[in-house]
Amino acid sequence: MNELFEQTNETRSMEGEILKALVGKVVDLGASVKENLDQTKRLVEHVEEIGEVKERMVSQEKRVEELVQKNAEVVEAIQQVAAKIDIPVEKIELLQGSLQQHSQLFEKPLDKTVYYHHFVGKAVWVLSGMVIITVCALTMMAWQWQRAGRYAQDEMKWRFVKLSTDSVVSIMVNRAESRGRSDPDGLARDVQYEEARRESLMRNLLREQEARRQIYELEKKKLMEE
């Protein structure tokens, strides 16, 4: 009896656990079914919204097509009007240039500066130039006058030499005249060379005399010291 009772209790406990497990499974199944129903409702709502969006997109595409068509019509009408209107482009450009010039004139006021020209200064400069030219001319005239005077003196000396009765002097005069007629440039070179040579000899002679004088002074001083 005790064993049968224990077996009965075990059976009941097992049945209770099975029932609990079945009840838990049923509850879980009901929750999942409910969740599936909620998701299904949400999907239906999304589908409805997608349908509305599609309808709106279709209506927007129709409106865009209508606007494109109207825009093409407007552009065509503008082109027709522009073709009919004859715009004077050159005259408009000239008008723009004139307006720009007038605007620049109004932007920059006229220059009212008065310039005074002092003519007295120019007269002074001219007078100074004339004075300088006059001084130069007078200097040139004086130099030419002196040169003419030297020529006159030389000519008179030459005439005096020609009047000499010395045969040697007459020979030299005749030789100089013939050389002057045949080769005046050569005669001038010879005369200048001879003058330079004699001037050099004179300078050497003077230096020699000065050196001799200094030597004489030194010797005299030395004798006086002794």
C-alpha positions in Angstrom: 0.0 0.0 0.0 2.7 2.4 0.9 4.5 1.7 -2.3 1.3 2.2 -4.3 0.7 5.4 -2.5 4.2 6.6 -3.1 3.9 5.7 -6.8 0.6 7.6 -6.9 2.2 10.7 -5.4 5.1 10.5 -7.8 2.7 10.2 -10.7 0.7 13.2 -9.5 3.8 15.3 -9.0 5.0 14.4 -12.5 1.6 15.3 -13.9 1.7 18.6 -12.1 5.1 19.4 -13.5 3.9 18.4 -16.9 0.8 20.6 -16.6 3.0 23.5 -15.4 5.3 23.0 -18.4 2.3 22.8 -20.7 0.7 25.9 -19.2 4.1 27.7 -19.6 4.3 26.7 -23.2 0.7 27.7 -23.8 1.4 31.1 -22.2 4.6 31.6 -24.2 2.7 30.6 -27.4 0.0 33.1 -26.6 2.6 35.9 -26.1 4.3 35.1 -29.3 1.0 35.0 -31.1 0.1 38.4 -29.7 3.5 39.7 -30.7 3.1 38.4 -34.2 -0.4 40.0 -34.4 1.1 43.4 -33.3 3.9 43.1 -36.0 1.3 42.2 -38.6 -0.7 45.3 -37.7 2.4 47.4 -37.9 3.2 46.0 -41.3 -0.3 46.7 -42.5 0.1 50.3 -41.3 3.4 50.6 -43.1 2.0 49.2 -46.3 -0.8 51.7 -46.2 1.7 54.5 -45.6 3.8 53.3 -48.5 0.8 53.3 -50.7 0.0 56.9 -49.8 3.7 57.9 -50.5 3.5 56.2 -53.9 0.3 58.1 -54.7 2.0 61.4 -53.6 5.1 60.6 -55.7 2.9 59.9 -58.8 1.0 63.2 -58.2 4.4 65.1 -57.8 5.7 63.5 -61.1 2.6 64.7 -62.9 3.0 68.2 -61.5 6.7 68.3 -62.5 5.8 67.2 -66.0 3.2 69.9 -66.2 5.7 72.6 -64.9 8.3 71.4 -67.5 5.8 71.7 -70.3 4.7 75.2 -69.1 8.4 76.3 -68.9 9.0 75.1 -72.4 6.0 77.1 -73.6 7.1 80.2 -71.8 10.7 79.9 -73.3 9.2 79.5 -76.7 7.0 82.6 -76.2 10.0 84.7 -75.0 12.0 83.6 -78.1 9.2 84.6 -80.4 8.8 88.0 -78.7 12.6 88.6 -78.8 12.7 87.7 -82.5 10.0 90.3 -83.1 11.7 93.1 -81.2 14.4 95.0 -83.1 16.9 96.2 -80.4 19.4 98.9 -81.6 22.5 97.4 -80.0 25.0 100.0 -81.4 22.9 102.9 -80.3 22.6 101.4 -76.8 26.4 101.0 -76.6 26.9 104.6 -77.7 24.4 105.8 -75.1 26.2 103.7 -72.4 29.6 105.3 -73.4 28.1 108.8 -73.2 26.5 108.1 -69.9 29.8 106.8 -68.5 31.7 109.9 -69.7 29.1 112.2 -68.2 29.2 110.3 -64.9 33.0 110.6 -64.9 32.7 114.3 -65.5 30.3 114.7 -62.6 32.5 112.5 -60.3 35.6 114.6 -60.9 35.0 118.4 -60.7 36.6 120.7 -63.3 40.1 121.9 -62.6 39.9 125.7 -62.0 43.7 126.2 -61.6 45.0 129.4 -63.1 48.5 129.3 -64.6 50.5 132.5 -64.7 53.3 132.8 -67.2 55.9 135.2 -66.3 57.2 136.7 -69.5 59.8 138.8 -67.7 61.8 135.7 -66.9 62.0 134.7 -70.5 63.2 138.3 -71.4 65.9 138.0 -68.8 67.0 134.7 -70.1 67.1 136.1 -73.7 69.0 139.2 -72.6 71.5 137.1 -70.6 72.1 134.9 -73.7 72.6 138.0 -75.9 75.1 139.4 -73.3 77.1 136.2 -73.3 77.1 136.0 -77.1 78.3 139.6 -77.3 81.1 139.0 -74.8 82.2 136.0 -76.7 82.1 137.9 -80.0 84.1 140.8 -78.4 86.7 138.4 -77.0 87.0 136.7 -80.4 87.4 140.1 -82.1 90.1 141.1 -79.6 92.0 137.9 -80.2 91.8 138.2 -83.9 92.9 141.9 -83.6 96.0 140.8 -81.6 96.7 138.1 -84.1 96.5 140.5 -87.0 98.8 142.9 -85.1 101.3 140.1 -84.7 101.1 139.3 -88.4 101.7 142.9 -89.2 104.7 143.0 -86.9 106.1 139.8 -88.4 105.6 141.1 -91.9 107.4 144.3 -91.0 110.3 142.3 -89.6 110.4 140.1 -92.7 110.5 143.2 -94.9 113.3 144.6 -92.8 115.3 141.4 -93.1 114.8 141.4 -96.9 116.4 144.9 -97.0 119.6 143.5 -95.5 122.7 143.8 -97.7 124.4 140.8 -96.1 124.8 138.0 -98.6 124.2 135.2 -96.1 121.0 136.9 -94.9 119.9 137.4 -98.5 120.5 133.7 -99.3 118.5 132.6 -96.2 115.7 134.9 -97.1 115.5 133.7 -100.7 115.6 130.1 -99.5 112.8 130.7 -97.0 110.6 132.4 -99.7 111.1 129.6 -102.2 110.4 126.9 -99.5 107.3 128.8 -98.4 105.9 128.9 -102.0 106.8 125.2 -102.7 106.1 123.5 -99.4 104.5 125.9 -96.8 103.5 123.0 -94.5 107.0 121.6 -94.5 108.4 125.1 -93.8 106.0 125.5 -90.8 107.0 122.1 -89.4 110.7 122.9 -89.7 110.3 126.3 -88.1 108.3 124.9 -85.2 110.8 122.1 -84.8 113.7 124.5 -84.8 112.0 126.9 -82.4 111.3 123.9 -80.0 114.9 122.7 -80.3 116.3 126.2 -79.6 113.9 126.6 -76.7 115.0 123.3 -75.3 118.7 124.3 -75.7 118.0 127.5 -73.9 116.3 125.8 -71.0 119.3 123.4 -70.8 121.7 126.3 -70.9 119.8 128.0 -68.1 119.8 124.9 -66.0 123.5 124.4 -66.6 124.2 128.0 -65.6 122.1 127.6 -62.5 124.0 124.3 -61.6 127.3 126.0 -62.1 126.2 128.9 -59.9 125.1 126.5 -57.1 128.4 124.6 -57.4 130.3 127.9 -57.1 128.3 129.0 -54.1 129.0 125.6 -52.4 132.7 125.8 -53.1 132.9 129.3 -51.8 131.0 128.4 -48.6 133.3 125.4 -48.1 136.4 127.6 -48.5 135.0 130.1 -46.0 134.4 127.3 -43.4 138.0 126.1 -43.7 
